[in-house]
């Protein structure tokens, strides 16, 4: 028994101390985990661009890191500046519009609505009920929704400070990774080899390809859709096109799409009597949504040689499970699992 190398209490204590050390480390680093994941995703997706910037900077890594860090900061500063300028320039218009809500009345429905098949008759009846309400009754009906909207806005406003801190941490960690990218990548490969053996480096490369593919497909598609949506809103004369374009970009990144904003603008045009512009913006909205559905899979497939269905399952499932960061985490998890499963099946059936 003395020569027996299996010491159960010692093994249990080792597991206990190791688990405590791991949990304590994660607990201490918990505030930095999400910024670190975002920073790693951004750096992995933009690393080829950083190398091109470094080549333009005569091989100076420090200057290239400064350029990429400034670009990330501008991604926050520019939208906030544009939104602030738009709100400042239209402050009187916003105040007048908010005051007019107290006196606005709902016009009767158009004659063609009742003749619309299937849904026309109930919509016409409901519209007439709403248009028959007095201003006091309308205010009574809308007050609960307005209070809920105001409470939601206050909650989101309180989260802006946390979002800014997370963004600054993300930029700081991304700058460190840009400066020491090769060292960080080597560390990841060493850890992967230690855990996963011979196929580990392929898994790391596959994860990077999946991140770049999703970044290419999601971000470029969002840029194209928001640019086209902003053009349509500007031509149609919808108020605050810059702010609405920024909202379209955020919705497109989050895979909600541009339709909620564009359909809201279309309803506003119909409400103000601009029927021709409303119909035109509605058609333009359908075209923009179709362009996104067509462009996104092409760009994602170009970035990674993986089944398109697997990538989309990762994008949608990751978004539901982890939020926006799941857009990148989901495809990486499914891609690694898919490749490991394929390697395991090939090893079982070598012929």
PyMOL commands that set and color helices and strands:
alter all, ss='L'
color gray80, all
select helices_A, chain A and resi 8-56+61-89+91-100+111-114+120-131+135-158+160-179+181-236+241-253+259-271+275-303+308-322+326-348
alter helices_A, ss='H'
color red, helices_A
deselect
rebuild
show_as cartoon
